[in-house]
């Protein structure tokens, strides 16, 4: 257990820092826009960002599927073959997004209940961000590959580089040049390409190996394309359902008014801090569980799961405590719009409980990804959305925003419970005791 704990700390530390930089960047974007005189800019970015999350994170299987396969690769040649296949797939998807994204943006924003005053701002932000599709998806692949290889310092370097550049450019474009929501979009797009450049540099060794092997020979290595596509498709369905839950939350927030939408956007950003922090242990689990599965080592797998669960639980308690203790300071930093701040205070207690409710699902996601049990993840997520989230929202609509938060919280709790109930059947059944 002690050896497993040391490895988890070594792998999760950089990933926690890398993951935390993502919501902290969102916090900076939100805080800058929330301090402008007009809340339309924040609301427009909230709607567009939610739609972009549905689009980009919907292809998060490029990261998750690559991690599990990379962790289970038996040698350098197999892992290099996986990398070229995954990068090719990300490039094809990015080209598709570039050709279709602009024409479908109005439909997507309409489904998000963007009103007439927000539509031009939201559409402009969205169009700018779409140009960074190749960088975003390519970075997903490289980060997933590096995590599977247990090289978590590179994802940290990539995230920090991209996010520091983004924050600096936010200040220039939004504050100094007064480009507001468009400025935030340009800053994000430029920083994403900077991050992708560093990502490619980080895998220069396997890319050189591929060039020596030849593309056709490298393509024949690693997991078969059919297997890669199958697991990635299951992860795509799972992630699309998860992102639908967030998009649905934002869309329903928009029906409650512009200020309520802005307040919920701030609360979701605060939730993401704990989510991304807890995900650091999930990423460590992905790499180590993949290694245990490759070795067919049931004892190592169970030891790793228990050690990750301990650290995940401690971190969840600390996150909830920090959100409770620093409530006033956090809200003051996030917005100085009186109406929005009052709404944030009114619903803040939901955010305090969410790290505890969500922690099991984050950890179990990592365990299932590392073992490549993606079909179970897919069905559990579809069940939680269709049988828990939407029905609870439907029967609590008369509660207004309270009902929306109740349904969203129950959905996140159900994610962890459903995966835990199937753990023995899905994860352990193919690893008999020695």
C-alpha positions as CSV (number, residue, x, y, z in Angstrom):
1,X,0.0,0.0,0.0
2,X,2.8,2.4,0.8
3,X,4.5,1.8,-2.5
4,X,1.2,2.4,-4.3
5,X,0.7,5.6,-2.3
6,X,4.1,6.9,-3.3
7,X,3.4,6.3,-7.0
8,X,0.0,7.9,-6.7
9,X,1.4,11.0,-5.2
10,X,4.1,11.2,-7.8
11,X,1.6,10.9,-10.7
12,X,-1.3,12.8,-9.2
13,X,0.7,15.8,-8.0
14,X,1.5,17.3,-11.4
15,X,-2.0,16.3,-12.7
16,X,-3.8,18.1,-9.9
17,X,-1.8,21.2,-10.6
18,X,-2.4,20.9,-14.4
19,X,-6.1,20.2,-13.9
20,X,-6.6,23.0,-11.4
21,X,-5.1,25.5,-13.9
22,X,-8.1,24.8,-16.3
23,X,-10.9,25.9,-14.0
24,X,-8.7,28.6,-12.6
25,X,-8.4,29.9,-16.1
26,X,-12.2,29.8,-16.3
27,X,-12.4,31.7,-13.0
28,X,-10.1,34.4,-14.4
29,X,-12.3,34.7,-17.6
30,X,-15.4,34.7,-15.5
31,X,-14.1,37.2,-13.0
32,X,-12.8,39.6,-15.7
33,X,-16.1,39.5,-17.6
34,X,-18.2,39.7,-14.4
35,X,-16.6,43.0,-13.5
36,X,-17.7,44.6,-16.7
37,X,-20.6,47.0,-16.6
38,X,-22.9,44.7,-18.6
39,X,-23.6,41.1,-17.6
40,X,-24.4,40.2,-21.2
41,X,-20.7,39.5,-22.0
42,X,-20.5,36.9,-19.2
43,X,-23.8,35.4,-20.1
44,X,-22.8,35.1,-23.8
45,X,-19.5,33.5,-22.9
46,X,-21.3,31.1,-20.5
47,X,-23.7,29.9,-23.2
48,X,-21.0,29.6,-25.9
49,X,-18.5,28.0,-23.5
50,X,-21.1,25.4,-22.6
51,X,-21.7,24.6,-26.2
52,X,-18.0,24.4,-26.9
53,X,-17.6,22.1,-24.0
54,X,-20.3,19.9,-25.5
55,X,-18.4,20.0,-28.8
56,X,-14.7,19.7,-27.7
57,X,-15.2,17.7,-24.5
58,X,-17.5,15.4,-26.5
59,X,-14.3,14.3,-28.2
60,X,-12.6,13.9,-24.9
61,X,-12.4,10.2,-25.7
62,X,-9.3,11.1,-27.7
63,X,-7.7,11.7,-24.3
64,X,-9.3,9.0,-22.3
65,X,-9.1,6.2,-24.8
66,X,-5.5,7.1,-25.6
67,X,-4.6,7.0,-21.9
68,X,-5.9,3.4,-21.3
69,X,-4.4,2.1,-24.5
70,X,-1.1,3.8,-23.8
71,X,-0.9,2.4,-20.3
72,X,-1.5,-1.1,-21.6
73,X,1.0,-0.9,-24.5
74,X,3.7,-3.5,-24.1
75,X,6.6,-1.6,-25.7
76,X,7.8,1.7,-27.3
77,X,6.8,0.6,-30.8
78,X,3.2,-0.2,-29.7
79,X,2.8,3.1,-27.9
80,X,4.2,5.0,-30.9
81,X,1.8,3.3,-33.2
82,X,-1.1,4.2,-30.9
83,X,0.1,7.8,-30.9
84,X,0.1,8.2,-34.7
85,X,-3.4,6.6,-35.0
86,X,-4.9,8.8,-32.3
87,X,-3.3,12.0,-33.8
88,X,-4.7,11.1,-37.2
89,X,-8.1,10.5,-35.8
90,X,-8.0,13.9,-34.0
91,X,-7.0,15.6,-37.2
92,X,-9.9,14.1,-39.2
93,X,-12.4,15.2,-36.5
94,X,-10.9,18.7,-36.3
95,X,-11.2,19.2,-40.1
96,X,-14.9,18.1,-39.8
97,X,-15.5,20.7,-37.1
98,X,-13.9,23.5,-39.1
99,X,-16.1,22.7,-42.1
100,X,-19.4,22.3,-40.2
101,X,-19.1,24.3,-37.0
102,X,-19.9,27.8,-38.3
103,X,-23.0,26.7,-40.2
104,X,-24.4,24.8,-37.2
105,X,-23.5,27.5,-34.5
106,X,-26.9,29.3,-34.8
107,X,-28.8,26.1,-34.3
108,X,-26.7,25.1,-31.3
109,X,-27.1,28.5,-29.6
110,X,-30.8,28.5,-30.2
111,X,-31.0,25.1,-28.4
112,X,-29.2,26.7,-25.5
113,X,-32.0,29.3,-25.2
114,X,-29.7,32.3,-26.1
115,X,-32.0,35.3,-26.4
116,X,-31.8,38.0,-29.1
117,X,-29.5,40.3,-27.0
118,X,-27.0,37.5,-26.4
119,X,-27.1,35.7,-29.8
120,X,-24.6,38.0,-31.7
121,X,-22.1,38.1,-28.9
122,X,-22.3,34.3,-28.3
123,X,-22.1,33.5,-32.0
124,X,-19.0,35.7,-32.5
125,X,-17.3,34.1,-29.5
126,X,-18.1,30.6,-30.7
127,X,-16.9,31.2,-34.3
128,X,-13.5,32.5,-33.1
129,X,-13.0,29.5,-30.7
130,X,-13.8,27.0,-33.5
131,X,-10.6,27.8,-35.3
132,X,-8.6,26.2,-32.5
133,X,-10.2,22.8,-33.0
134,X,-7.0,21.1,-34.4
135,X,-5.0,22.4,-31.4
136,X,-7.5,21.3,-28.8
137,X,-8.1,17.8,-30.1
138,X,-4.4,17.2,-30.9
139,X,-3.5,18.2,-27.3
140,X,-6.1,15.8,-25.9
141,X,-4.3,12.9,-27.7
142,X,-0.8,13.9,-26.5
143,X,-1.9,14.5,-22.9
144,X,-3.7,11.1,-22.9
145,X,-0.6,9.4,-24.3
146,X,1.7,11.0,-21.7
147,X,-0.5,10.1,-18.8
148,X,-0.6,6.5,-19.9
149,X,3.2,6.5,-20.1
150,X,3.2,7.9,-16.5
151,X,4.8,11.1,-17.7
152,X,2.5,13.5,-15.9
153,X,5.0,16.5,-15.8
154,X,4.4,17.2,-19.5
155,X,0.6,17.6,-19.2
156,X,1.4,20.0,-16.3
157,X,3.8,22.0,-18.5
158,X,1.4,22.1,-21.4
159,X,-1.6,23.2,-19.2
160,X,0.4,25.9,-17.4
161,X,1.9,27.3,-20.6
162,X,-1.4,27.5,-22.3
163,X,-3.3,29.0,-19.4
164,X,-0.6,31.5,-18.4
165,X,-0.6,32.8,-22.0
166,X,-4.4,32.9,-22.0
167,X,-4.6,34.9,-18.8
168,X,-2.1,37.4,-20.1
169,X,-3.9,37.7,-23.4
170,X,-7.3,38.1,-21.6
171,X,-5.9,41.1,-19.8
172,X,-4.6,42.6,-23.1
173,X,-7.7,41.9,-25.3
174,X,-10.5,42.3,-22.7
175,X,-9.2,45.0,-20.4
176,X,-6.7,47.0,-22.4
177,X,-8.2,46.7,-25.9
178,X,-11.9,46.5,-24.8
179,X,-12.7,43.6,-27.1
180,X,-14.8,42.0,-24.2
181,X,-16.2,38.5,-25.1
182,X,-14.5,38.5,-28.5
183,X,-11.2,39.3,-26.8
184,X,-11.6,36.4,-24.5
185,X,-12.2,34.1,-27.5
186,X,-9.1,35.3,-29.3
187,X,-7.0,34.9,-26.2
188,X,-8.2,31.3,-25.7
189,X,-7.6,30.3,-29.4
190,X,-4.0,31.7,-29.4
191,X,-3.1,30.0,-26.1
192,X,-4.5,26.6,-27.3
193,X,-2.2,26.6,-30.3
194,X,0.7,27.5,-28.0
195,X,-0.1,24.5,-25.8
196,X,-0.4,22.2,-28.8
197,X,3.0,23.3,-30.0
198,X,4.5,22.4,-26.7
199,X,2.6,19.1,-26.7
200,X,4.1,18.1,-30.1
201,X,7.6,18.9,-28.7
202,X,7.0,16.7,-25.8
203,X,6.4,13.6,-28.0
204,X,9.3,14.3,-30.4
205,X,10.9,11.0,-29.4
206,X,8.1,8.7,-30.5
207,X,7.4,10.8,-33.5
208,X,11.1,10.4,-34.6
209,X,10.6,6.6,-33.9
210,X,7.6,6.6,-36.2
211,X,9.6,8.4,-39.0
212,X,12.3,5.7,-38.7
213,X,9.8,2.9,-38.8
214,X,7.8,4.4,-41.7
215,X,4.1,5.4,-41.4
216,X,2.8,2.2,-42.8
217,X,4.8,0.0,-40.4
218,X,4.0,2.3,-37.4
219,X,0.3,2.2,-38.3
220,X,0.4,-1.6,-38.0
221,X,1.6,-1.4,-34.4
222,X,-0.4,-0.8,-31.2
223,X,-4.1,-1.5,-30.8
224,X,-6.1,-2.4,-33.9
225,X,-8.0,0.5,-35.4
226,X,-11.3,-1.3,-35.0
227,X,-10.6,-1.8,-31.2
228,X,-9.5,1.8,-30.8
229,X,-12.6,3.1,-32.6
230,X,-14.9,0.9,-30.6
231,X,-13.7,2.0,-27.2
232,X,-13.5,5.6,-28.4
233,X,-17.1,5.5,-29.6
234,X,-18.3,4.2,-26.3
235,X,-16.4,7.0,-24.5
236,X,-17.9,9.5,-27.0
237,X,-21.4,8.4,-26.1
238,X,-20.6,8.6,-22.4
239,X,-19.0,12.0,-22.6
240,X,-21.8,13.4,-24.8
241,X,-24.3,12.4,-22.2
242,X,-22.3,14.0,-19.5
243,X,-21.9,17.2,-21.4
244,X,-25.5,17.2,-22.3
245,X,-26.2,17.3,-18.5
246,X,-24.0,20.5,-18.2
247,X,-25.5,22.0,-21.4
248,X,-29.0,21.3,-20.2
249,X,-28.2,22.9,-16.9
250,X,-27.0,26.1,-18.6
251,X,-29.9,26.1,-21.0
252,X,-32.4,25.8,-18.1
253,X,-30.5,28.5,-16.2
254,X,-31.0,30.8,-19.2
255,X,-34.8,30.4,-18.9
256,X,-34.6,31.7,-15.3
257,X,-33.2,35.1,-16.4
258,X,-29.9,36.7,-17.4
259,X,-28.7,37.3,-13.8
260,X,-29.6,33.7,-12.8
261,X,-27.6,32.4,-15.8
262,X,-24.6,34.5,-14.8
263,X,-24.8,33.4,-11.1
264,X,-25.1,29.7,-12.1
265,X,-22.1,30.1,-14.4
266,X,-20.0,31.4,-11.5
267,X,-21.2,28.5,-9.3
268,X,-20.3,25.9,-12.0
269,X,-16.9,27.4,-12.4
270,X,-16.3,27.0,-8.6
271,X,-17.5,23.4,-8.8
272,X,-14.9,22.8,-11.6
273,X,-12.1,23.7,-9.3
274,X,-12.8,20.7,-7.0
275,X,-13.7,18.5,-10.0
276,X,-10.4,19.1,-11.8
277,X,-8.4,18.7,-8.6
278,X,-10.0,15.4,-7.7
279,X,-9.5,14.3,-11.3
280,X,-5.7,14.3,-10.6
281,X,-6.2,11.0,-8.6
282,X,-8.4,9.7,-11.4
283,X,-5.6,10.3,-13.9
284,X,-3.1,8.5,-11.6
285,X,-5.6,5.6,-11.4
286,X,-5.9,5.5,-15.2
287,X,-2.1,4.9,-15.6
288,X,-1.7,2.5,-12.6
289,X,-4.8,0.5,-13.3
290,X,-3.8,0.1,-16.9
291,X,-0.4,-1.2,-15.7
292,X,-2.1,-3.7,-13.3
293,X,-4.4,-4.9,-16.1
294,X,-1.5,-5.3,-18.5
295,X,0.2,-7.5,-15.8
296,X,-3.1,-9.3,-14.9
297,X,-2.4,-8.4,-11.3
298,X,-5.6,-8.4,-9.3
299,X,-3.8,-7.6,-6.0
300,X,-2.0,-4.6,-7.4
301,X,-5.3,-3.3,-8.9
302,X,-7.2,-3.5,-5.6
303,X,-4.3,-1.9,-3.7
304,X,-4.1,0.9,-6.2
305,X,-7.9,1.5,-6.0
306,X,-7.9,1.7,-2.2
307,X,-4.9,4.0,-2.1
308,X,-6.5,6.3,-4.7
309,X,-9.8,6.3,-2.9
310,X,-8.1,7.4,0.4
311,X,-6.5,10.4,-1.3
312,X,-9.6,11.3,-3.2
313,X,-11.7,11.3,-0.1
314,X,-9.3,13.5,1.8
315,X,-9.1,15.9,-1.0
316,X,-12.9,16.1,-1.4
317,X,-13.3,16.9,2.3
318,X,-10.6,19.6,2.0
319,X,-12.3,21.1,-1.0
320,X,-15.7,21.3,0.7
321,X,-14.2,22.8,3.8
322,X,-12.3,25.5,1.7
323,X,-15.4,26.4,-0.2
324,X,-17.3,26.9,3.2
325,X,-14.6,28.8,5.0
326,X,-13.7,31.2,2.2
327,X,-17.3,31.7,0.9
328,X,-17.4,35.5,1.3
329,X,-14.0,36.1,-0.2
330,X,-14.6,33.8,-3.2
331,X,-17.9,35.5,-4.0
332,X,-16.3,39.0,-3.7
333,X,-13.6,38.0,-6.2
334,X,-16.0,36.4,-8.7
335,X,-18.4,39.4,-9.2
336,X,-19.2,42.9,-8.0
337,X,-22.6,42.9,-9.7
338,X,-25.1,43.2,-6.7
339,X,-27.9,41.2,-8.3
340,X,-25.6,38.4,-9.5
341,X,-23.7,38.2,-6.2
342,X,-27.0,37.9,-4.2
343,X,-28.0,34.9,-6.4
344,X,-24.6,33.3,-6.0
345,X,-25.0,33.5,-2.2
346,X,-28.5,32.1,-2.3
347,X,-27.4,28.9,-4.0
348,X,-23.8,28.6,-2.8
349,X,-24.5,25.7,-0.4
350,X,-25.0,23.4,-3.3
351,X,-21.4,23.9,-4.3
352,X,-20.1,23.1,-0.8
353,X,-21.6,19.6,-0.9
354,X,-20.8,18.7,-4.5
355,X,-17.1,17.7,-4.0
356,X,-18.2,15.0,-1.6
357,X,-21.0,13.8,-3.9
358,X,-18.9,13.8,-7.0
359,X,-15.6,12.3,-5.7
360,X,-16.6,8.6,-6.2
361,X,-17.6,9.1,-9.8
362,X,-14.3,10.9,-10.7
363,X,-12.2,8.2,-9.2
364,X,-14.2,5.3,-10.7
365,X,-14.1,7.0,-14.1
366,X,-10.3,6.8,-13.9
367,X,-10.4,3.1,-12.8
368,X,-12.7,2.2,-15.7
369,X,-10.7,4.2,-18.2
370,X,-7.4,2.5,-17.2
371,X,-9.0,-0.9,-17.5
372,X,-10.6,0.1,-20.9
373,X,-14.1,-1.0,-19.6
374,X,-15.7,1.8,-21.6
375,X,-18.9,0.0,-22.4
376,X,-19.9,0.0,-18.7
377,X,-19.1,3.7,-18.4
378,X,-21.3,4.4,-21.4
379,X,-24.4,2.6,-20.0
380,X,-24.0,3.9,-16.5
381,X,-23.9,7.5,-17.8
382,X,-26.9,7.0,-20.0
383,X,-28.8,5.5,-17.1
384,X,-27.9,8.4,-14.7
385,X,-29.0,11.1,-17.3
386,X,-32.2,9.4,-18.4
387,X,-33.4,7.7,-15.2
388,X,-32.1,10.2,-12.5
389,X,-31.3,13.7,-13.8
390,X,-34.1,14.4,-16.2
391,X,-36.9,12.8,-14.2
392,X,-35.9,14.6,-11.0
393,X,-35.7,17.9,-12.9
394,X,-39.1,17.3,-14.4
395,X,-40.8,16.7,-11.0
396,X,-39.1,19.6,-9.3
397,X,-39.6,22.4,-11.9
398,X,-41.9,24.2,-9.5
399,X,-38.8,24.6,-7.2
400,X,-37.1,26.8,-9.9
401,X,-33.4,27.0,-9.6
402,X,-33.4,24.9,-6.4
403,X,-34.9,22.0,-8.3
404,X,-32.3,22.3,-11.1
405,X,-29.5,22.1,-8.6
406,X,-31.1,19.2,-6.7
407,X,-31.4,17.2,-10.0
408,X,-27.9,18.0,-11.0
409,X,-26.5,17.0,-7.6
410,X,-28.4,13.7,-7.5
411,X,-27.2,12.9,-11.0
412,X,-23.6,13.3,-9.9
413,X,-24.1,11.1,-6.9
414,X,-25.8,8.4,-9.0
415,X,-22.8,8.4,-11.4
416,X,-20.5,7.1,-8.6
417,X,-23.0,4.7,-7.1
418,X,-23.8,3.0,-10.5
419,X,-20.1,2.5,-11.3
420,X,-19.4,1.2,-7.8
421,X,-22.2,-1.4,-8.0
422,X,-20.7,-2.8,-11.2
423,X,-17.1,-2.7,-10.1
424,X,-16.7,-6.4,-9.2
425,X,-18.5,-7.6,-12.3
426,X,-16.8,-5.2,-14.8
427,X,-13.3,-4.7,-13.4
428,X,-12.4,-7.8,-11.4
429,X,-14.1,-10.6,-13.3
430,X,-11.3,-11.0,-15.8
431,X,-8.6,-10.9,-13.0
432,X,-8.9,-14.1,-11.0
433,X,-7.3,-14.3,-7.6
434,X,-3.8,-15.8,-7.6
